[in-house]
Structure formats: structure tokens, C-alpha cells
Amino acid sequence: MAKRKKHKKHEEHIDESWLVPYADILTLLLALFIVLFATSSVDASKFKQLSTVFNEIFNGGTGVMEFQSPVPDTNPSNTESNIKVSGAKTGGANHEQEELREMQTKINQYIQDKQLTNKLGTKLSDEGLLVTIRDNVLFESGSADLRPEDRKISKDISNLLKMDTPRSVVISGHTDNVPIQTYRYDSNWDLSVMRAVNFMKILLENKKLDPEFFSAKGHGEFKPVASNKTSKGRAMNRRVEILIMPRAEAGN
């Protein structure tokens, strides 16, 4: 009797070829949603980063999503207007400096004519025009009352501060570091403040000056310009300063 041949059972093979296009579709959809999300916030730097990543993923970084600004500037006048604004600011600042320089020349001429070079001085900086007056020009030691003989200098200075268009003017008082305590002034703070205020009052007796643009403050001994270890240095630190500031609109 012939033996029956045993037939081996073959496992059934499942066709998985559909997975490849399915995976490609999912990848493309994911990429689409990421791009839509990124571009919705219109962030140029993020857009550029995404562009680079997807270019590398799909074809080695070239061609598919070459970066361009998501919101191109279609108005070339924007750049031109920015340049004009910047130029206007620079021009305004230069004009301010030129006007302050003219005022410095006028004050320096007064100082020279009155032979006050050892008592008054000027300095021009970005903060404005600084006029320094040594305290021995205006006050007795330890006093904030202007000496009668020096009121003439104060009047002359007030005339030099007349401007067609007013600027802010800050009067500040300074002392050396020698402690002071009298029945009128408890400290160098008090003395420096009152010197600034009293000098400002004399200036504003000139009715051609607008008090709205003037202010006064005291620094005591805390902003020295020289060493307090010598008598010469202490004399330089005892001073009143007039800061004539650039007009505010020049910086806008």
C-alpha cells in the first residue's frame, strides 16, 4: 500500500506593501501640520529653522523649501523712512551740540573778558553744557548766602542763559568732605542744597528766564572732582554747577 506523502503546511504570507505609502502619507501630513502651525505665528527665525530641517529630511537640504521671509516687506519706502528717521535724530543731535557750542563760546568770552578763568569754567559733553563756579566766587566758607559783591556775576550769568527756545537748566551744589554742623546747616547735604537753591533764585530774578525750566539739587561731598586730601582739591570740590541740557525732542 503506497504511503501518502505528508504535505508541509506553509504559513500564509501577509502583503505589507501598503505600509510604505501609508507611512509616507503620515509623514507628509505631520510635516504639513507643523509648517501650518509654524507659519501661523509668523516667526522668521523659526520658519528658517523648520525649512532647514525639512530640506534635510526630504532631499538633503536643497530645493523643497528654500527659505524666504514669510511676510516679505513689499513696501521699499519702509527702509527709506527708517534711514530718514535715523538721519533726523543724528541731525537733531548735531544741531543741539552746535547751539550749545555757540553758547559755550559766549560764556568763555565772558569769563576771559572778566578775567575769571581761575573761578569759572565750561565743559561740553553729551549731557549738555556744564558751567562750573567755584564757591569762593559766590559764598563765604560755610555759608549759602550769596555775597553782595558777587551778585553782579550772578546777574551776568543769568543774561548768558537767555535762549530763544528755553532748555532745561539744573543747578547743583557740591561741597568738600569736611564735616559741617551749624545752627543753620546740619550737614554738607543741607549746605549744598541751599547754595544751589539760593543761586538759582538770584538767576531767576532775571524775568527773561522761565522758572519752569529750572531745578536745583545738592550732592554734598559725594561727587568730588578732585582729591579732598589737599586744600587745592577741596577748593575745587566746593562748587556750584549749571548744567544746560539738550532739548528733549532732539533725542526722540
C-alpha positions as CSV (number, residue, x, y, z in Angstrom):
1,M,0.0,0.0,0.0
2,A,1.5,3.3,-1.1
3,K,2.3,5.7,1.7
4,R,0.7,9.1,1.5
5,K,3.1,11.9,1.3
6,K,2.8,14.3,4.1
7,H,2.4,17.9,2.8
8,K,4.0,20.6,4.9
9,K,1.8,23.4,5.8
10,H,3.1,26.7,4.5
11,E,2.5,29.8,6.6
12,E,0.3,32.3,4.9
13,H,2.3,35.4,3.8
14,I,0.7,38.8,4.6
15,D,1.2,41.5,2.0
16,E,2.6,44.6,3.8
17,S,3.4,46.7,0.8
18,W,0.6,49.2,1.7
19,L,2.6,50.3,4.8
20,V,5.2,52.2,2.8
21,P,2.8,54.7,1.1
22,Y,0.8,54.9,4.3
23,A,3.9,55.9,6.3
24,D,4.8,58.4,3.6
25,I,1.3,60.0,3.8
26,L,1.5,60.2,7.6
27,T,5.0,61.8,7.4
28,L,3.7,64.4,4.8
29,L,0.7,65.2,6.9
30,L,2.8,65.7,10.0
31,A,5.1,67.9,8.1
32,L,2.1,69.9,6.7
33,F,0.6,70.5,10.2
34,I,4.0,71.6,11.6
35,V,4.5,74.0,8.8
36,L,1.0,75.4,9.2
37,F,1.5,75.8,12.9
38,A,4.9,77.5,12.5
39,T,3.8,79.9,9.8
40,S,0.6,80.9,11.7
41,S,2.8,82.7,14.3
42,V,4.9,84.3,11.5
43,D,8.3,83.9,13.2
44,A,11.0,84.2,10.6
45,S,13.7,82.6,12.7
46,K,11.5,79.5,13.4
47,F,10.4,79.3,9.8
48,K,14.0,79.3,8.7
49,Q,14.9,76.5,11.1
50,L,11.9,74.4,10.0
51,S,12.9,75.0,6.4
52,T,16.4,73.7,7.0
53,V,15.2,70.6,8.9
54,F,12.6,69.6,6.3
55,N,15.0,70.2,3.4
56,E,17.5,67.8,5.1
57,I,14.7,65.2,5.7
58,F,13.3,65.1,2.2
59,N,16.2,65.8,-0.1
60,G,19.3,66.6,1.7
61,G,18.6,70.3,2.4
62,T,18.0,71.7,-1.1
63,G,15.1,72.8,-3.3
64,V,11.9,71.7,-1.5
65,M,11.5,74.5,1.0
66,E,14.1,77.2,0.3
67,F,13.7,79.8,2.9
68,Q,12.0,83.1,2.2
69,S,10.6,85.6,4.6
70,P,7.0,84.5,5.4
71,V,6.0,88.2,5.4
72,P,8.1,90.0,2.8
73,D,8.4,93.7,3.0
74,T,6.6,94.8,-0.1
75,N,7.0,98.5,0.7
76,P,10.5,99.6,-0.1
77,S,9.8,103.0,1.4
78,N,9.9,101.5,4.9
79,T,13.7,101.1,4.7
80,E,14.0,104.6,3.3
81,S,11.8,106.1,6.1
82,N,13.9,104.3,8.7
83,I,17.0,105.9,7.3
84,K,15.4,109.3,7.2
85,V,14.3,109.0,10.9
86,S,17.7,107.9,11.9
87,G,19.3,110.7,9.9
88,A,16.8,113.2,11.5
89,K,17.8,112.1,15.0
90,T,21.5,112.4,14.2
91,G,21.0,115.8,12.6
92,G,18.9,117.0,15.5
93,A,21.6,115.9,18.0
94,N,24.3,117.6,15.9
95,H,22.2,120.8,15.8
96,E,21.8,120.7,19.6
97,Q,25.6,120.3,20.1
98,E,26.3,123.2,17.7
99,E,23.9,125.5,19.6
100,L,25.4,124.5,22.9
101,R,28.9,125.1,21.5
102,E,27.9,128.6,20.5
103,M,26.6,129.2,24.0
104,Q,29.9,127.8,25.4
105,T,31.9,130.3,23.2
106,K,29.8,133.2,24.5
107,I,30.3,132.2,28.2
108,N,34.0,131.5,27.7
109,Q,34.3,135.0,26.2
110,Y,32.6,136.5,29.2
111,I,35.0,134.5,31.5
112,Q,38.0,135.8,29.6
113,D,36.8,139.4,29.5
114,K,36.1,139.4,33.3
115,Q,39.4,137.6,34.0
116,L,37.6,134.8,35.8
117,T,39.4,131.8,34.3
118,N,40.5,130.6,37.7
119,K,37.0,130.8,39.1
120,L,34.7,129.7,36.3
121,G,34.9,127.0,33.7
122,T,32.9,125.3,31.0
123,K,32.7,121.8,29.6
124,L,30.6,120.4,26.7
125,S,29.5,116.8,26.8
126,D,26.6,114.6,25.6
127,E,24.8,115.5,28.8
128,G,24.9,119.2,27.9
129,L,26.9,122.3,28.6
130,L,28.3,122.4,32.2
131,V,29.3,125.7,33.7
132,T,31.3,125.3,37.0
133,I,31.5,128.2,39.5
134,R,33.9,127.9,42.5
135,D,32.2,128.5,45.8
136,N,34.7,131.3,46.7
137,V,33.2,133.3,43.8
138,L,29.7,133.3,45.4
139,F,29.8,132.3,49.1
140,E,31.7,132.7,52.3
141,S,33.0,129.5,53.9
142,G,30.2,127.5,55.4
143,S,27.5,129.9,54.1
144,A,24.8,129.5,51.5
145,D,24.1,133.3,51.2
146,L,25.5,134.9,48.1
147,R,27.9,137.7,48.9
148,P,26.6,141.1,47.8
149,E,29.7,141.9,45.7
150,D,29.1,138.7,43.7
151,R,25.5,139.3,42.7
152,K,26.8,141.2,39.7
153,I,28.5,137.9,38.4
154,S,25.2,136.1,39.0
155,K,23.3,138.7,37.0
156,D,25.7,138.4,34.2
157,I,25.4,134.6,34.1
158,S,21.6,134.9,34.1
159,N,21.9,137.1,30.9
160,L,24.1,134.4,29.3
161,L,21.4,131.8,30.0
162,K,18.8,133.6,27.9
163,M,17.7,131.5,24.9
164,D,15.2,131.9,22.2
165,T,13.9,128.4,22.9
166,P,14.4,127.5,26.6
167,R,16.3,124.4,27.7
168,S,16.2,122.6,31.0
169,V,18.8,124.0,33.4
170,V,19.9,122.1,36.5
171,I,21.7,124.0,39.3
172,S,23.7,121.6,41.6
173,G,25.6,122.4,44.8
174,H,28.7,120.5,45.9
175,T,31.0,120.6,49.0
176,D,34.3,119.1,50.2
177,N,34.3,116.3,52.7
178,V,35.0,118.4,55.8
179,P,32.0,117.9,58.1
180,I,29.8,120.8,58.9
181,Q,27.2,121.3,61.6
182,T,25.9,124.7,62.4
183,Y,22.7,126.1,63.7
184,R,21.6,126.6,60.0
185,Y,23.0,123.5,58.3
186,D,23.2,120.1,59.9
187,S,25.4,118.6,57.1
188,N,27.1,119.2,53.8
189,W,23.9,118.0,52.2
190,D,22.0,120.9,53.6
191,L,24.7,123.4,52.7
192,S,25.0,122.1,49.1
193,V,21.2,122.2,48.5
194,M,20.8,125.7,49.9
195,R,23.6,127.0,47.8
196,A,22.1,125.6,44.7
197,V,18.6,127.0,45.6
198,N,19.9,130.4,46.6
199,F,22.0,130.8,43.5
200,M,19.0,129.7,41.3
201,K,16.8,132.3,43.0
202,I,19.3,135.0,42.0
203,L,19.3,133.8,38.4
204,L,15.5,133.8,38.2
205,E,15.4,137.4,39.3
206,N,16.0,137.9,35.5
207,K,12.4,137.9,34.2
208,K,13.6,136.8,30.8
209,L,14.3,133.3,32.2
210,D,11.4,130.8,32.6
211,P,11.4,129.2,36.1
212,E,9.6,126.2,34.6
213,F,12.9,125.0,33.0
214,F,15.0,125.4,36.2
215,S,15.6,122.9,39.0
216,A,18.1,122.7,41.9
217,K,19.7,119.8,43.8
218,G,22.5,119.2,46.2
219,H,25.2,116.4,46.2
220,G,27.1,117.2,49.4
221,E,30.6,115.9,49.2
222,F,29.7,112.8,47.2
223,K,30.6,113.9,43.7
224,P,34.1,115.3,44.0
225,V,36.1,116.4,41.0
226,A,39.5,116.3,42.9
227,S,41.0,114.7,45.9
228,N,39.9,116.0,49.3
229,K,43.3,115.3,50.7
230,T,44.7,118.7,49.7
231,S,43.4,122.2,50.2
232,K,43.5,122.8,46.4
233,G,41.4,119.7,45.8
234,R,38.9,120.6,48.5
235,A,38.6,124.1,46.9
236,M,37.8,122.5,43.6
237,N,35.1,120.3,45.1
238,R,33.4,123.3,46.7
239,R,31.4,124.5,43.7
240,V,28.1,125.3,42.1
241,E,27.4,123.8,38.6
242,I,25.0,124.9,35.9
243,L,24.0,122.1,33.5
244,I,22.3,123.4,30.4
245,M,20.7,120.3,28.8
246,P,20.0,119.5,25.2
247,R,16.3,119.9,24.3
248,A,14.3,116.7,24.9
249,E,13.0,116.5,21.4
250,A,16.5,116.1,20.0
251,G,16.6,112.6,21.4
252,N,13.2,111.5,20.1
